[in-house]
């Protein structure tokens, strides 16, 4: 059964997408002098608050130009992962929309979201193209998980939208951290603002769909879902935007620094805060299983009640 509130929300989101949206090559002046990307620009370094590597003594000991270059390359890596994520999201949304009945308002909204995600992909790729760097695709283990997520839309749409929600919220967290810098690079700031504004609609829809769908699930499916959600949040917060081992090796980051960074307070804080919204939704839907306390604790600290 589809509730009236869910239908009204999808209609409102569609209208919002119609009234306020951006296009990568219409609304960003890529050739403006102030938008030029230079690796040594100190404003890249300032935008690295979301990156635990930036809190290490090893990073602080590097020359300012190198610190800025590292921070820029971490943003490029995040955008490259974002491109992979948008591909999976688009695939799953197309499958989801194809199974909606005629005249269902979610069909229109989903295609608005697909259109916006395509613009985000072009925006990220153009940023990468103009950077002078060639960030590698997402690590193979990340791509494998993405591909599996794209294939669960038919049989497990709630799990698919949870994965979508987690990925979008982690990316939103990274964007907001970049904007919180004292003087972020203007091009990065514009890209982040566009992404935050449109992702707010996508996050709203994913949350609404999960509330709607979980309310109609039987007890057996709820038990299976409760088992899976902790792993989805754990994986997303751990691997989606973590610096690749190959990247750290290329920089020459010592193994003990990497180990300390991975076990450090900043890494735990980033993990917890980046999926806090999705975790709160899971709690409100009764999807936090105390038997999964060990997995939850890796993301959220003490085991939830």
N, C-alpha and C positions, 0 to 999 in steps of 0.2 A: 504494500500500500504506500502511495506517495502522498505526503502531507502537503497541505496548502501552503504552509510556511516555506517548505523547500522549493516549491514551484515559484512562489513569489520572489524568493531570493535569487533564483536563476534568472528570472526576468529583470530584476534590478541590476544584477551583475552585467547582463547583456547591454542594458542601457548605459551603464557606466563605461563599458568598453567602447561603445559607440561615441560617447561624448568626450572621452579623454583617453587618447592612445597616441603612440609615437611610432614613427617609421625611422629605421636606422639611417637611411640616406636622405631623408627629408628634414629631419629635426635635429640632426647633429652636424655641425659645420666641421667636418674632419680636417679641412685645410686651413682653419683659422690658426694664426701664429701661436696663440695661447694654448692651443690643443696639441702642439707638437710634442711628441714623445721622445725624451732624451733619458738614457739610462742613468746618468749621474744626477738627475734632478733630485734635490733633497726632499721634495714633497712626496716622493715614493716611499722613502724611509718612514716618514711620519705616518703613512697610512698602514703600517704593518702591525697595528695593535692587536689584531686578531691572530697573529702568527707567533706561536710559542718560541720559534727559533730566534725571534728578535729580542727575547728576554734573556738569552744566554750570554755569558761573558765572552764566548767565542765571537758572537755576532758583534758585540759592542767593541771588541778589539780590532775589528776590520776598519779600513779607511772609509770615510764618509761616502765616497763615490761607489765603493763596492757594496756598502750597506744599502744604498739606494737601489743599485742594480739588482741585488738579491730580492728586495721587497717588490720591485717591479716584476721580476720574473715569477715570483710567487702569485701575484695577481694574474699574470698571464696563464700560469698553470691552472688557477681556479677557473678562469674563463674557458680554457680548453676542456676541462672536466665539465663545465657548464654546457658546452656544445654537445658533448656526449649525452649528458643528462636530458637535454632538450630533445634529442633524437628519440630516446626511449619514451619520454613523456608524450611526444607527438604520436608515436606508434600506438601506445596504449590508449590515448584519447580517441584516436580514429576508430579503434576497435570498439571502445565503449560507446561512442556515438552511433556506430552502425547498428547497435542493438536496441537503441531507443525507439519507442513507438512514434508513429506520425503525430505531429503537433505537440510533442513534448518540448517544453521551453529549454530544457537542458541541452538539446541538440544545438540550438543557436549559440548558447553560451560556450559550449565546448569548442565550437569552431572559432569563436572569438579568441578563446585561449590559445588554440593551435596557431592562429594567425599571429598573435602577440609573441608566442614562443619562437616562431620563425623569425620575427624581427629581432628578437633578443640574440638568436644565433648569428644573424648577419652582423649585429652590433658587436658581439664578442669577437667574431672572426676578423672584422675590419680593424678592431683595436689590436689584435694579435699581429695582423699583417703589417701594420704601421709601426710596430715596436722595434723591428730589427732583430728580434729573437724568433726562434722556432721551437716553442714549447712542445714537448712530446705529447701524444695522445694520453688519455687516462691509462694508468697501469693496467696490465692484462687482467689482474684479479678484479679490478673495479669494473672493467668492461664486461667481464663475465657475469657479474652480479646485475649490472644494468640490463644485459640481454635477457637474463632470466626474469627480471621484473617486467620487461616489455611483454613477455609471454604469458603472464598470469592474469591478464585483464579479464579473460573470459570466465575462468573458473574461480578466481579469487579477486574480484574487483575491489573489495574492501582493503585487502592487503596491498594491492597495487596503489590505491589512493593514499594509504598510509606511507608507502615508500615515496610517493610523489610529495606528500606533505613534509616528510622529514627532509628530503633533498631541497625543497623550496625554502624551508625554514633555515636550514644551515646556510644556504646561499644568501638569504636575506640577512642573516646574522653577520656574515662576512661583509656584505655591502654596508650595513649600518656601522660596523666598526671602522670601515674606510672613511665614511662621512664624518665620523666623530673626531677625526684627526684635526689639529688646529688649522691647517691650511692644505687640504687635499688638492691634488692636481685637478684642474678644472674639467679635463676630459673624463678622468676617472669618476669625478663627482657627478657629472651629468649622466654617465652610464649607470652609476649606482642608483641615482634618483629615479630614473626611468624604470629600472628593474624593480626597485622597491615598490613603486606605485602600482605597477601592473601585477607584480607577484602578490600583492595584498589581495587582489580579487581571486587569484588562483588558489591562494591559501584558504580564503573564505569558502570557496566552492568545495575544496577537498574536505574541509572540516564538516561542512553541512552534509555532504554526501555520506561521510562516515557516520555521522549521527543518525541519518535517515536509514542507512543500510543496517547498522548494528542493531537498531531497534527492532528490525524485522527478522533477525537471525535466530535460528533455533539453538538450544543449549549445546548441542554437540559442536556446531560450527563456532559458537562463542568460545568453547574450550580450546579448540584448535587455534583460533585467532589469538587467544591470550598467550598461548605458547610462543607464537611467532612474533608478536609485536616487540617484545624486549630485544630480540635479535636484530630486528629492523632498525630500531633506534640505536642499538649498540654499534652495528656496522656503519651506519650513516655518520654518526658523530665521530667514529674512529678513523675511517678510511676515505671518506668522500673528498676532503680537501687537505688531508695530511700530506706533508712534503714527501715525494717519492724517494725511495732509497737511492735510486740512480742520481737524482738531483743533489741529494746531500753528499754522495760520493764525489760528484763532479765539483762541488764547492770545496771539498776537502774537509768537511766537518768531522772531527774525531769521533770515534765510536762511543767514547764515554760521554761526550757532549750530547750525542743523539739519545743515548740511554737515559741520561738525566733529564733531557727535555721531554721525552715520552712519559717519564714517570713523575714529572714536575707538577706543581700546583697550577701553573698557567694552563697546561694541557688539560688538566681535569676541569678547570673552570670553563674553558672554551667548549669542551665536550658537553658539559652540563647545560650551559647557557644556550648553545646552538640548537638543542632539541627540546628546550624547556616547554615550548608551546605544544608540541606534539605529545610530549609526556603528560602534560596536564590534561589534554583531550583524552588520552588513553585512560587516565585515572577517572575522569568524569564518566566514561563509558563502561567502567568496571572491567577494564582489560588488563589491569596490572595484577599479575598472579604472584602471590607471595612465594610460591615454589620456584619462581624464577629470580629470587632475590639476588643471587650471585651475579647474574647478567645485568639486572637493573643497577646494582651497586657500581658496576664499571662505568655507567653513564651518569648516575644521579647521586652517588655517594651512598649514604645509609639506605638500607632496603626500605622501600615504601611500605606503609602499613596496608 
